[in-house]
Every structure is written in C-alpha cells, then in structure tokens.
Amino acid sequence: MALSKTQQALAYLQEGMTPKEAAQKAGVAESTLRVAMGKRSGKTICPCCGQIVREGFEINLDLAKTTER
C-alpha cells in the first residue's frame, strides 16, 4: 500500500526531520503537514496503515500487521 505524500511527510517527522524538511522532501506544503500533525495530536493511530482510528473503534493488535515507520 503506497503512502500519500502527507503520510510520507509524517513518516519523515518520525525519523527526526523538521516539519519544513519533511514537507519539502515529500512534496507537500508545510501548512498541509502542520494541519495533519494537528489532526493526529492525541489520537490513536493504526499501526498498519498510519490512519487515525475513529472514535468508537478499537484496534485488535493481535490481528494488526505492524510495519516499520
């Protein structure tokens, strides 16, 4: 499964890049990346796909695939 440009930029942040560097490398606007960072703040993130888990849903970690991010 290919990551979107925004998801790629979020992955670069996890690797230690600054938001500006990550946005430039992924080819997205820094403001787009910062909006995505704000939306993810304090929310559960799926270990398989990196998407936000909606309220009311849970992840069964026994069934979830884990990937290197």
PDB file of N, CA, C and O in Angstrom:
ATOM      1  N   MET A   1       0.845  -1.176   0.000  1.00  0.00           N
ATOM      2  CA  MET A   1       0.000   0.000   0.000  1.00  0.00           C
ATOM      3  C   MET A   1       0.891   1.240   0.000  1.00  0.00           C
ATOM      4  O   MET A   1       1.721   1.420   0.891  1.00  0.00           O
ATOM      5  N   ALA A   2       0.714   2.072  -0.987  1.00  0.00           N
ATOM      6  CA  ALA A   2       1.520   3.279  -1.110  1.00  0.00           C
ATOM      7  C   ALA A   2       0.995   4.363  -0.164  1.00  0.00           C
ATOM      8  O   ALA A   2      -0.213   4.524   0.009  1.00  0.00           O
ATOM      9  N   LEU A   3       1.908   5.084   0.428  1.00  0.00           N
ATOM     10  CA  LEU A   3       1.531   6.176   1.317  1.00  0.00           C
ATOM     11  C   LEU A   3       1.269   7.440   0.510  1.00  0.00           C
ATOM     12  O   LEU A   3       1.888   7.666  -0.530  1.00  0.00           O
ATOM     13  N   SER A   4       0.347   8.260   0.999  1.00  0.00           N
ATOM     14  CA  SER A   4       0.126   9.563   0.375  1.00  0.00           C
ATOM     15  C   SER A   4       1.333  10.451   0.679  1.00  0.00           C
ATOM     16  O   SER A   4       2.158  10.118   1.529  1.00  0.00           O
ATOM     17  N   LYS A   5       1.429  11.569  -0.014  1.00  0.00           N
ATOM     18  CA  LYS A   5       2.540  12.492   0.227  1.00  0.00           C
ATOM     19  C   LYS A   5       2.525  13.001   1.665  1.00  0.00           C
ATOM     20  O   LYS A   5       3.575  13.148   2.291  1.00  0.00           O
ATOM     21  N   THR A   6       1.330  13.267   2.182  1.00  0.00           N
ATOM     22  CA  THR A   6       1.219  13.748   3.561  1.00  0.00           C
ATOM     23  C   THR A   6       1.660  12.670   4.544  1.00  0.00           C
ATOM     24  O   THR A   6       2.351  12.965   5.518  1.00  0.00           O
ATOM     25  N   GLN A   7       1.264  11.416   4.295  1.00  0.00           N
ATOM     26  CA  GLN A   7       1.690  10.313   5.160  1.00  0.00           C
ATOM     27  C   GLN A   7       3.202  10.116   5.078  1.00  0.00           C
ATOM     28  O   GLN A   7       3.838   9.801   6.085  1.00  0.00           O
ATOM     29  N   GLN A   8       3.783  10.296   3.895  1.00  0.00           N
ATOM     30  CA  GLN A   8       5.235  10.204   3.757  1.00  0.00           C
ATOM     31  C   GLN A   8       5.904  11.283   4.602  1.00  0.00           C
ATOM     32  O   GLN A   8       6.888  11.018   5.291  1.00  0.00           O
ATOM     33  N   ALA A   9       5.367  12.500   4.547  1.00  0.00           N
ATOM     34  CA  ALA A   9       5.929  13.595   5.333  1.00  0.00           C
ATOM     35  C   ALA A   9       5.816  13.307   6.831  1.00  0.00           C
ATOM     36  O   ALA A   9       6.744  13.597   7.586  1.00  0.00           O
ATOM     37  N   LEU A  10       4.691  12.741   7.265  1.00  0.00           N
ATOM     38  CA  LEU A  10       4.536  12.371   8.674  1.00  0.00           C
ATOM     39  C   LEU A  10       5.553  11.304   9.072  1.00  0.00           C
ATOM     40  O   LEU A  10       6.066  11.319  10.191  1.00  0.00           O
ATOM     41  N   ALA A  11       5.844  10.377   8.158  1.00  0.00           N
ATOM     42  CA  ALA A  11       6.851   9.346   8.430  1.00  0.00           C
ATOM     43  C   ALA A  11       8.234   9.979   8.564  1.00  0.00           C
ATOM     44  O   ALA A  11       9.023   9.568   9.414  1.00  0.00           O
ATOM     45  N   TYR A  12       8.530  10.975   7.730  1.00  0.00           N
ATOM     46  CA  TYR A  12       9.818  11.672   7.837  1.00  0.00           C
ATOM     47  C   TYR A  12       9.950  12.380   9.183  1.00  0.00           C
ATOM     48  O   TYR A  12      11.044  12.458   9.741  1.00  0.00           O
ATOM     49  N   LEU A  13       8.836  12.894   9.702  1.00  0.00           N
ATOM     50  CA  LEU A  13       8.861  13.510  11.030  1.00  0.00           C
ATOM     51  C   LEU A  13       9.264  12.491  12.089  1.00  0.00           C
ATOM     52  O   LEU A  13      10.034  12.800  12.998  1.00  0.00           O
ATOM     53  N   GLN A  14       8.737  11.273  11.963  1.00  0.00           N
ATOM     54  CA  GLN A  14       9.070  10.208  12.909  1.00  0.00           C
ATOM     55  C   GLN A  14      10.555   9.867  12.857  1.00  0.00           C
ATOM     56  O   GLN A  14      11.128   9.410  13.846  1.00  0.00           O
ATOM     57  N   GLU A  15      11.175  10.092  11.703  1.00  0.00           N
ATOM     58  CA  GLU A  15      12.604   9.829  11.539  1.00  0.00           C
ATOM     59  C   GLU A  15      13.460  10.961  12.095  1.00  0.00           C
ATOM     60  O   GLU A  15      14.686  10.853  12.133  1.00  0.00           O
ATOM     61  N   GLY A  16      12.818  12.053  12.530  1.00  0.00           N
ATOM     62  CA  GLY A  16      13.557  13.135  13.157  1.00  0.00           C
ATOM     63  C   GLY A  16      13.725  14.394  12.323  1.00  0.00           C
ATOM     64  O   GLY A  16      14.403  15.327  12.753  1.00  0.00           O
ATOM     65  N   MET A  17      13.128  14.443  11.146  1.00  0.00           N
ATOM     66  CA  MET A  17      13.218  15.653  10.326  1.00  0.00           C
ATOM     67  C   MET A  17      12.339  16.748  10.915  1.00  0.00           C
ATOM     68  O   MET A  17      11.397  16.469  11.657  1.00  0.00           O
ATOM     69  N   THR A  18      12.654  17.990  10.577  1.00  0.00           N
ATOM     70  CA  THR A  18      11.793  19.103  10.964  1.00  0.00           C
ATOM     71  C   THR A  18      10.579  19.117  10.037  1.00  0.00           C
ATOM     72  O   THR A  18      10.631  18.542   8.949  1.00  0.00           O
ATOM     73  N   PRO A  19       9.489  19.764  10.451  1.00  0.00           N
ATOM     74  CA  PRO A  19       8.324  19.835   9.562  1.00  0.00           C
ATOM     75  C   PRO A  19       8.652  20.445   8.195  1.00  0.00           C
ATOM     76  O   PRO A  19       8.148  19.981   7.172  1.00  0.00           O
ATOM     77  N   LYS A  20       9.481  21.469   8.177  1.00  0.00           N
ATOM     78  CA  LYS A  20       9.839  22.105   6.905  1.00  0.00           C
ATOM     79  C   LYS A  20      10.593  21.132   5.999  1.00  0.00           C
ATOM     80  O   LYS A  20      10.291  21.023   4.811  1.00  0.00           O
ATOM     81  N   GLU A  21      11.576  20.427   6.564  1.00  0.00           N
ATOM     82  CA  GLU A  21      12.357  19.454   5.784  1.00  0.00           C
ATOM     83  C   GLU A  21      11.473  18.313   5.287  1.00  0.00           C
ATOM     84  O   GLU A  21      11.564  17.908   4.128  1.00  0.00           O
ATOM     85  N   ALA A  22      10.623  17.799   6.167  1.00  0.00           N
ATOM     86  CA  ALA A  22       9.758  16.670   5.810  1.00  0.00           C
ATOM     87  C   ALA A  22       8.784  17.055   4.703  1.00  0.00           C
ATOM     88  O   ALA A  22       8.558  16.279   3.774  1.00  0.00           O
ATOM     89  N   ALA A  23       8.209  18.248   4.797  1.00  0.00           N
ATOM     90  CA  ALA A  23       7.263  18.706   3.780  1.00  0.00           C
ATOM     91  C   ALA A  23       7.952  18.871   2.432  1.00  0.00           C
ATOM     92  O   ALA A  23       7.412  18.466   1.402  1.00  0.00           O
ATOM     93  N   GLN A  24       9.138  19.461   2.434  1.00  0.00           N
ATOM     94  CA  GLN A  24       9.874  19.651   1.181  1.00  0.00           C
ATOM     95  C   GLN A  24      10.236  18.317   0.554  1.00  0.00           C
ATOM     96  O   GLN A  24      10.079  18.136  -0.654  1.00  0.00           O
ATOM     97  N   LYS A  25      10.717  17.384   1.358  1.00  0.00           N
ATOM     98  CA  LYS A  25      11.128  16.084   0.827  1.00  0.00           C
ATOM     99  C   LYS A  25       9.942  15.307   0.260  1.00  0.00           C
ATOM    100  O   LYS A  25      10.080  14.617  -0.750  1.00  0.00           O
ATOM    101  N   ALA A  26       8.776  15.413   0.906  1.00  0.00           N
ATOM    102  CA  ALA A  26       7.591  14.682   0.453  1.00  0.00           C
ATOM    103  C   ALA A  26       6.845  15.406  -0.667  1.00  0.00           C
ATOM    104  O   ALA A  26       6.012  14.808  -1.348  1.00  0.00           O
ATOM    105  N   GLY A  27       7.142  16.683  -0.856  1.00  0.00           N
ATOM    106  CA  GLY A  27       6.486  17.430  -1.920  1.00  0.00           C
ATOM    107  C   GLY A  27       5.119  17.979  -1.552  1.00  0.00           C
ATOM    108  O   GLY A  27       4.236  18.086  -2.403  1.00  0.00           O
ATOM    109  N   VAL A  28       4.944  18.329  -0.273  1.00  0.00           N
ATOM    110  CA  VAL A  28       3.688  18.944   0.170  1.00  0.00           C
ATOM    111  C   VAL A  28       4.003  20.288   0.819  1.00  0.00           C
ATOM    112  O   VAL A  28       5.144  20.555   1.197  1.00  0.00           O
ATOM    113  N   ALA A  29       2.985  21.123   0.943  1.00  0.00           N
ATOM    114  CA  ALA A  29       3.156  22.404   1.616  1.00  0.00           C
ATOM    115  C   ALA A  29       3.340  22.164   3.113  1.00  0.00           C
ATOM    116  O   ALA A  29       2.741  21.257   3.689  1.00  0.00           O
ATOM    117  N   GLU A  30       4.175  22.989   3.726  1.00  0.00           N
ATOM    118  CA  GLU A  30       4.401  22.844   5.163  1.00  0.00           C
ATOM    119  C   GLU A  30       3.096  23.029   5.938  1.00  0.00           C
ATOM    120  O   GLU A  30       2.880  22.366   6.952  1.00  0.00           O
ATOM    121  N   SER A  31       2.231  23.917   5.472  1.00  0.00           N
ATOM    122  CA  SER A  31       0.948  24.134   6.158  1.00  0.00           C
ATOM    123  C   SER A  31       0.080  22.875   6.117  1.00  0.00           C
ATOM    124  O   SER A  31      -0.634  22.581   7.075  1.00  0.00           O
ATOM    125  N   THR A  32       0.139  22.138   5.018  1.00  0.00           N
ATOM    126  CA  THR A  32      -0.611  20.880   4.901  1.00  0.00           C
ATOM    127  C   THR A  32      -0.122  19.882   5.942  1.00  0.00           C
ATOM    128  O   THR A  32      -0.917  19.205   6.594  1.00  0.00           O
ATOM    129  N   LEU A  33       1.185  19.804   6.086  1.00  0.00           N
ATOM    130  CA  LEU A  33       1.770  18.887   7.060  1.00  0.00           C
ATOM    131  C   LEU A  33       1.389  19.289   8.478  1.00  0.00           C
ATOM    132  O   LEU A  33       1.064  18.435   9.303  1.00  0.00           O
ATOM    133  N   ARG A  34       1.427  20.578   8.760  1.00  0.00           N
ATOM    134  CA  ARG A  34       1.086  21.039  10.111  1.00  0.00           C
ATOM    135  C   ARG A  34      -0.389  20.781  10.447  1.00  0.00           C
ATOM    136  O   ARG A  34      -0.712  20.475  11.594  1.00  0.00           O
ATOM    137  N   VAL A  35      -1.273  20.899   9.472  1.00  0.00           N
ATOM    138  CA  VAL A  35      -2.693  20.569   9.688  1.00  0.00           C
ATOM    139  C   VAL A  35      -2.822  19.086  10.024  1.00  0.00           C
ATOM    140  O   VAL A  35      -3.547  18.721  10.950  1.00  0.00           O
ATOM    141  N   ALA A  36      -2.125  18.232   9.280  1.00  0.00           N
ATOM    142  CA  ALA A  36      -2.167  16.786   9.539  1.00  0.00           C
ATOM    143  C   ALA A  36      -1.609  16.466  10.922  1.00  0.00           C
ATOM    144  O   ALA A  36      -2.133  15.599  11.621  1.00  0.00           O
ATOM    145  N   MET A  37      -0.547  17.166  11.315  1.00  0.00           N
ATOM    146  CA  MET A  37       0.031  16.954  12.642  1.00  0.00           C
ATOM    147  C   MET A  37      -0.994  17.302  13.724  1.00  0.00           C
ATOM    148  O   MET A  37      -1.118  16.587  14.718  1.00  0.00           O
ATOM    149  N   GLY A  38      -1.721  18.392  13.528  1.00  0.00           N
ATOM    150  CA  GLY A  38      -2.736  18.813  14.494  1.00  0.00           C
ATOM    151  C   GLY A  38      -3.881  17.826  14.598  1.00  0.00           C
ATOM    152  O   GLY A  38      -4.395  17.576  15.688  1.00  0.00           O
ATOM    153  N   LYS A  39      -4.285  17.263  13.461  1.00  0.00           N
ATOM    154  CA  LYS A  39      -5.380  16.292  13.460  1.00  0.00           C
ATOM    155  C   LYS A  39      -4.993  15.003  14.170  1.00  0.00           C
ATOM    156  O   LYS A  39      -5.843  14.352  14.778  1.00  0.00           O
ATOM    157  N   ARG A  40      -3.727  14.630  14.099  1.00  0.00           N
ATOM    158  CA  ARG A  40      -3.267  13.384  14.712  1.00  0.00           C
ATOM    159  C   ARG A  40      -2.966  13.529  16.199  1.00  0.00           C
ATOM    160  O   ARG A  40      -2.911  12.536  16.924  1.00  0.00           O
ATOM    161  N   SER A  41      -2.774  14.746  16.645  1.00  0.00           N
ATOM    162  CA  SER A  41      -2.360  15.011  18.017  1.00  0.00           C
ATOM    163  C   SER A  41      -3.351  14.429  19.023  1.00  0.00           C
ATOM    164  O   SER A  41      -4.532  14.776  19.017  1.00  0.00           O
ATOM    165  N   GLY A  42      -2.862  13.546  19.882  1.00  0.00           N
ATOM    166  CA  GLY A  42      -3.674  12.967  20.942  1.00  0.00           C
ATOM    167  C   GLY A  42      -4.642  11.885  20.503  1.00  0.00           C
ATOM    168  O   GLY A  42      -5.499  11.477  21.287  1.00  0.00           O
ATOM    169  N   LYS A  43      -4.529  11.409  19.270  1.00  0.00           N
ATOM    170  CA  LYS A  43      -5.449  10.386  18.769  1.00  0.00           C
ATOM    171  C   LYS A  43      -4.716   9.067  18.561  1.00  0.00           C
ATOM    172  O   LYS A  43      -3.497   9.033  18.397  1.00  0.00           O
ATOM    173  N   THR A  44      -5.486   7.985  18.573  1.00  0.00           N
ATOM    174  CA  THR A  44      -4.929   6.658  18.333  1.00  0.00           C
ATOM    175  C   THR A  44      -4.646   6.504  16.847  1.00  0.00           C
ATOM    176  O   THR A  44      -5.486   6.822  16.005  1.00  0.00           O
ATOM    177  N   ILE A  45      -3.456   6.015  16.536  1.00  0.00           N
ATOM    178  CA  ILE A  45      -3.033   5.822  15.154  1.00  0.00           C
ATOM    179  C   ILE A  45      -2.899   4.324  14.884  1.00  0.00           C
ATOM    180  O   ILE A  45      -2.306   3.598  15.682  1.00  0.00           O
ATOM    181  N   CYS A  46      -3.450   3.867  13.765  1.00  0.00           N
ATOM    182  CA  CYS A  46      -3.367   2.455  13.385  1.00  0.00           C
ATOM    183  C   CYS A  46      -1.918   2.095  13.062  1.00  0.00           C
ATOM    184  O   CYS A  46      -1.276   2.785  12.271  1.00  0.00           O
ATOM    185  N   PRO A  47      -1.392   1.018  13.667  1.00  0.00           N
ATOM    186  CA  PRO A  47      -0.011   0.627  13.388  1.00  0.00           C
ATOM    187  C   PRO A  47       0.180   0.043  11.989  1.00  0.00           C
ATOM    188  O   PRO A  47       1.305  -0.011  11.492  1.00  0.00           O
ATOM    189  N   CYS A  48      -0.901  -0.393  11.350  1.00  0.00           N
ATOM    190  CA  CYS A  48      -0.795  -0.967   9.998  1.00  0.00           C
ATOM    191  C   CYS A  48      -0.661   0.109   8.937  1.00  0.00           C
ATOM    192  O   CYS A  48       0.264   0.090   8.126  1.00  0.00           O
ATOM    193  N   CYS A  49      -1.598   1.048   8.954  1.00  0.00           N
ATOM    194  CA  CYS A  49      -1.694   1.996   7.841  1.00  0.00           C
ATOM    195  C   CYS A  49      -1.365   3.432   8.217  1.00  0.00           C
ATOM    196  O   CYS A  49      -1.216   4.280   7.337  1.00  0.00           O
ATOM    197  N   GLY A  50      -1.250   3.719   9.509  1.00  0.00           N
ATOM    198  CA  GLY A  50      -0.924   5.076   9.926  1.00  0.00           C
ATOM    199  C   GLY A  50      -2.107   6.029   9.940  1.00  0.00           C
ATOM    200  O   GLY A  50      -1.930   7.228  10.159  1.00  0.00           O
ATOM    201  N   GLN A  51      -3.322   5.513   9.709  1.00  0.00           N
ATOM    202  CA  GLN A  51      -4.522   6.345   9.711  1.00  0.00           C
ATOM    203  C   GLN A  51      -5.003   6.566  11.145  1.00  0.00           C
ATOM    204  O   GLN A  51      -4.698   5.777  12.039  1.00  0.00           O
ATOM    205  N   ILE A  52      -5.753   7.639  11.353  1.00  0.00           N
ATOM    206  CA  ILE A  52      -6.369   7.899  12.649  1.00  0.00           C
ATOM    207  C   ILE A  52      -7.509   6.901  12.843  1.00  0.00           C
ATOM    208  O   ILE A  52      -8.310   6.678  11.936  1.00  0.00           O
ATOM    209  N   VAL A  53      -7.574   6.306  14.033  1.00  0.00           N
ATOM    210  CA  VAL A  53      -8.656   5.372  14.353  1.00  0.00           C
ATOM    211  C   VAL A  53      -9.834   6.203  14.852  1.00  0.00           C
ATOM    212  O   VAL A  53      -9.710   6.958  15.817  1.00  0.00           O
ATOM    213  N   ARG A  54     -10.977   6.056  14.184  1.00  0.00           N
ATOM    214  CA  ARG A  54     -12.147   6.853  14.541  1.00  0.00           C
ATOM    215  C   ARG A  54     -12.671   6.483  15.919  1.00  0.00           C
ATOM    216  O   ARG A  54     -12.495   5.363  16.398  1.00  0.00           O
ATOM    217  N   GLU A  55     -13.319   7.456  16.536  1.00  0.00           N
ATOM    218  CA  GLU A  55     -13.898   7.261  17.857  1.00  0.00           C
ATOM    219  C   GLU A  55     -14.919   6.134  17.811  1.00  0.00           C
ATOM    220  O   GLU A  55     -15.731   6.057  16.890  1.00  0.00           O
ATOM    221  N   GLY A  56     -14.872   5.261  18.811  1.00  0.00           N
ATOM    222  CA  GLY A  56     -15.789   4.131  18.865  1.00  0.00           C
ATOM    223  C   GLY A  56     -15.210   2.851  18.287  1.00  0.00           C
ATOM    224  O   GLY A  56     -15.784   1.776  18.463  1.00  0.00           O
ATOM    225  N   PHE A  57     -14.087   2.954  17.605  1.00  0.00           N
ATOM    226  CA  PHE A  57     -13.429   1.784  17.032  1.00  0.00           C
ATOM    227  C   PHE A  57     -12.191   1.466  17.857  1.00  0.00           C
ATOM    228  O   PHE A  57     -11.604   2.355  18.474  1.00  0.00           O
ATOM    229  N   GLU A  58     -11.799   0.215  17.868  1.00  0.00           N
ATOM    230  CA  GLU A  58     -10.543  -0.162  18.508  1.00  0.00           C
ATOM    231  C   GLU A  58      -9.750  -1.061  17.589  1.00  0.00           C
ATOM    232  O   GLU A  58     -10.281  -1.640  16.641  1.00  0.00           O
ATOM    233  N   ILE A  59      -8.480  -1.164  17.886  1.00  0.00           N
ATOM    234  CA  ILE A  59      -7.583  -1.994  17.088  1.00  0.00           C
ATOM    235  C   ILE A  59      -7.274  -3.254  17.876  1.00  0.00           C
ATOM    236  O   ILE A  59      -6.870  -3.183  19.037  1.00  0.00           O
ATOM    237  N   ASN A  60      -7.463  -4.409  17.245  1.00  0.00           N
ATOM    238  CA  ASN A  60      -7.049  -5.670  17.840  1.00  0.00           C
ATOM    239  C   ASN A  60      -5.600  -5.878  17.415  1.00  0.00           C
ATOM    240  O   ASN A  60      -5.331  -6.291  16.287  1.00  0.00           O
ATOM    241  N   LEU A  61      -4.676  -5.593  18.314  1.00  0.00           N
ATOM    242  CA  LEU A  61      -3.259  -5.647  17.971  1.00  0.00           C
ATOM    243  C   LEU A  61      -2.783  -7.058  17.646  1.00  0.00           C
ATOM    244  O   LEU A  61      -1.735  -7.225  17.022  1.00  0.00           O
ATOM    245  N   ASP A  62      -3.542  -8.081  18.062  1.00  0.00           N
ATOM    246  CA  ASP A  62      -3.177  -9.454  17.714  1.00  0.00           C
ATOM    247  C   ASP A  62      -3.366  -9.708  16.220  1.00  0.00           C
ATOM    248  O   ASP A  62      -2.668 -10.537  15.637  1.00  0.00           O
ATOM    249  N   LEU A  63      -4.304  -8.997  15.604  1.00  0.00           N
ATOM    250  CA  LEU A  63      -4.596  -9.186  14.187  1.00  0.00           C
ATOM    251  C   LEU A  63      -3.901  -8.161  13.290  1.00  0.00           C
ATOM    252  O   LEU A  63      -3.770  -8.368  12.083  1.00  0.00           O
ATOM    253  N   ALA A  64      -3.467  -7.071  13.881  1.00  0.00           N
ATOM    254  CA  ALA A  64      -2.893  -5.981  13.093  1.00  0.00           C
ATOM    255  C   ALA A  64      -1.481  -6.313  12.617  1.00  0.00           C
ATOM    256  O   ALA A  64      -0.680  -6.901  13.343  1.00  0.00           O
ATOM    257  N   LYS A  65      -1.207  -5.923  11.388  1.00  0.00           N
ATOM    258  CA  LYS A  65       0.155  -6.036  10.869  1.00  0.00           C
ATOM    259  C   LYS A  65       0.917  -4.823  11.362  1.00  0.00           C
ATOM    260  O   LYS A  65       0.374  -3.719  11.393  1.00  0.00           O
ATOM    261  N   THR A  66       2.144  -5.010  11.739  1.00  0.00           N
ATOM    262  CA  THR A  66       2.957  -3.861  12.110  1.00  0.00           C
ATOM    263  C   THR A  66       4.003  -3.660  11.033  1.00  0.00           C
ATOM    264  O   THR A  66       4.560  -4.618  10.497  1.00  0.00           O
ATOM    265  N   THR A  67       4.259  -2.400  10.725  1.00  0.00           N
ATOM    266  CA  THR A  67       5.246  -2.076   9.706  1.00  0.00           C
ATOM    267  C   THR A  67       6.290  -1.153  10.298  1.00  0.00           C
ATOM    268  O   THR A  67       6.040  -0.461  11.285  1.00  0.00           O
ATOM    269  N   GLU A  68       7.439  -1.150   9.697  1.00  0.00           N
ATOM    270  CA  GLU A  68       8.486  -0.226  10.104  1.00  0.00           C
ATOM    271  C   GLU A  68       8.121   1.153   9.590  1.00  0.00           C
ATOM    272  O   GLU A  68       7.840   1.315   8.403  1.00  0.00           O
ATOM    273  N   ARG A  69       8.120   2.137  10.453  1.00  0.00           N
ATOM    274  CA  ARG A  69       7.808   3.516  10.058  1.00  0.00           C
ATOM    275  C   ARG A  69       8.955   4.389  10.411  1.00  0.00           C
ATOM    276  O   ARG A  69       8.911   5.595  10.168  1.00  0.00           O
TER     277      ARG A  69
END
